[in-house]
Amino acid sequence: MPDITDLTPLAPWREIRATEADRTALDPETGRTMLAQLCLIRAFEEKVLDLAGHGLVHGPAHSAIGQEGGAVGSALAMRPTDQVNGSHRAHHQFLAKALAYVAEAGIDPEAEFDGEIRDLSKKTLAEIMGLSQGFCRGRGGSMHLRWAEAGNLGTNAIVGGGVPMAAGAAWAHQQAGTGDVVYTYFGDGAVNIGSVLETMNLAAAWKLPICFFIENNRYAVSTHVNEATAEPRLSARGLAFGIPAFKVDGMDALSVLIASHEANRIMRSGEGPVVIEADLYRYFHQNGPLPGSAFGYRDKAEEAEWRARDPIEALAGLLQTRQIIGEAAVAGLRARCETMMEEIAGELTETEGGKTRVIPSLWPEESFRDAGLRGDLSEMDGARYEEEHSFSGALDPNAKFIDAVAAVMHRRMDTDDRVVVLGEDVHRLKGGTNGATRGLSQDFPDRCLGTPIAENAFTGLAAGMAADGRVRPVIEFMYPDFMWVAADQVFNQIGKARHMFGGDSPMPLVLRTKVAMGTGYGSQHSMDPAGIFATAPGWRIVAPSTPFDYVGLMNSALRCDDPVLVIEHVDLYASKGAGPVDDLDYCIPLGKAKVVRPGARLTILTYLAMVEKTRQVVEDLGVDAEIIDLRSLDRAGLDWETIEASIRKTNNVLIVEQGARGTSYGGMLADELQRRVFDWLDQPVQRVTGGEASPSISKVLEAAACARPADIAEAIRAAMAAQGLPLAAE
């Protein structure tokens, strides 16, 4: 028989229940404010369902009626400077945090509500209805509510998608030493999602002040928690990561308040994250005004049992027993809440032809459709722009590309303490796997963060840092193919955040990655990400091909308030070219291409390592071709002035890129060209790409999968022959 020893978890797992002594000790003003918040939120949610039932809420109406105790109990334990975010069912959390902010001194349940409470309720309802008066100008609706001033970081329609971003905000608080904390709310459905678990692990490892607040309402849409996991006591998840975990009755706002105070004590003392699991119940279906029993996945007896534990009734009963408030006052409070919401709804709607409709003038203008997708680059005002041909500083003609990468990052971190670098192995191996972060961990140990292998978590964490405003994160993806692991954070969160939340929320984040074709790393490490990012909203893209350009474009990327993808290429790392000796502070404009070689018969558009390969082919052929290094690849960054001027001259265009045809950047670019310069073209846009399949491990097959100089030469010959133009060399 082996020796068996029971192991003890590193962190405690406890259930917290308010005792009679706690109920007796409840501060009357806290209890009165708590009751007022519960009733305000309940009346708000009921009005949302009423409007949804009349077709006045476009899209889902995820009410949290029944769950108010968890939101109010936790929010009242917070400071105004603490922050929260949540998932798609978050009206109650948003309102609880916002109410605590606008009424920091408390709410008198027996008095008329002041203008700030009324304005908050109206603005939130307008947002849920998709109106321009809303917090996000109608773009967020029910699921995307953000009011940064009140500590609401933004709710999220992707289940669990906002959890990594909350950790980023928590890191910013930790770094600033404010003692502020972040609560991220999610449900029983999200607790099994990878990004949530990845973030728990990272937050515990870095001791971040974040509370993972699980609203266990038993059902993810219609699937019961017992069907989804063998351990339905969801706070047990904390034990796996060494996180203290509390289980609490979420229908009892006082018990939640007590648990939240204890969580805050732990987080504010620097001991790291906490898990709170609140057992509670949503009275209605996933979406809309019908109960779950109407859809057959719950029975009426279960619903009645939970309704008998209603958080408003429970707290009102306690306050009445202690003679803190009377029965008539409670009834009056509920009536005032309902009246206020009725009046607010009346200010947003009108009756026309016997039907209620949204007042037409309150809808956003259609011209607002794309506004704020990206910023206006006003943050670049005052930047010193340089080009190599006019640069007055000292240039090293044999500067190594990878040295420029490391040098400019070191310079920016030395001059701007907001810049933080994070990624896998960036703090090891003498500067990561390629030397791009050389020297950073030694000189900036608190801002060069080696992460777990968890792209979803650390990408989202960087997004939270950026949204906080005090940090400018630089993420390194060791290989661009890893973006698929973090696709939710990259595209759904980072790329859409500014636009989704109304257009005024900067996302100053840089994502560095390298194209590794030719290294033998195969199908899952070799893609060129330009085509994917260029067709996704919100991202700016730069692709430097020389050491000089890398310094200027990275400086611009780090000034920009939009997310910027900086693409590098392994073929360039060891290459040499002109680079600055000691002036690392200039910028190159985002959206400015460079004519590498002038010509009159053919325009060639290319980027990264293909710039020099193309130039060599053109020189060998002796063809009169103009080569343009695009440098900025996103839709907003394409330098149409330079491109169109060239095509007007040559009437001929060839796009050259190295990667696979299916994810090709040139596909998007060719479409834009055909519509913009069709009248100047003497033949269709020509393209050079790699094969259809991703590069594979075999050296021979990998070479065949990538566009090569011979492919460029063949395409040039064909383009010239189609116009009856001889090559100059022939």
Buried (B, 14 or more C-beta within 10 A) or exposed (E): EEEEEEEEBEBEBEBBEBEEEBBEEBEEEBBBBBBBBBBBBBBBBBBBBBBBEEEBBBBBBBBBBBBBBBBBBBBBBBBBEBBBBBBBBBBBBBBBBBBBBBBEEBBBBBEEBEEEBBEBBBBBBBBBBBBBBBBBBBBBBBBBBBBBEBBBBBBBBBBBBBBBBBBBBBBBBBBEEBBBBBBBBBBBBBBBBEBBBBBBBBBBBBBBBBBBBBBBBBBBEEEEBEEBBEEBBBBBBBBBBBBBBBBBBBBBBBBBBBBBBBBBEBBBEEBBBBBBBBBBBBBBBBBBBEBBBEEEBBEEEEBEEBBEBBBBBBBBEBBBEEEBBEEEBBEBBBEBBBEBBEEBBEEBBBEEEEEBEBEEEBBBEEEBEEBBBBBEBEBBEEBEBBBBEEBEEEBBEEBBBBBBBBBBBBBBBEEEBBBBBBBBBBBEEEBBBBBBBBBBBEEBEEBBBBBEEBBBBBBBBBBBBBBBBBBBBBBBBBBBBBBEBBBBBBBBBBBBBBBBBBBEBBBBBBBBBBBBBBBBBBBEBBBBBBBBBBBBBBBBBBBBBBBBBBBBBBBBBBBBBBBBBBBBBBBBBEBBBBBBEEBBBBBBBBBBBBBBBEBEBBBBBBBBBBBBBBBEBBEEBEBBBBBBBBBBBBBBBBBBEBBBBBBEBBBBBBBBBBBBBBBBBBBBBBEBBEEBBEEBBEEEBBBBBBBEEBBBEEEEEBEBBBBBEEBBBEBBBEBBEEBEBEBBEE
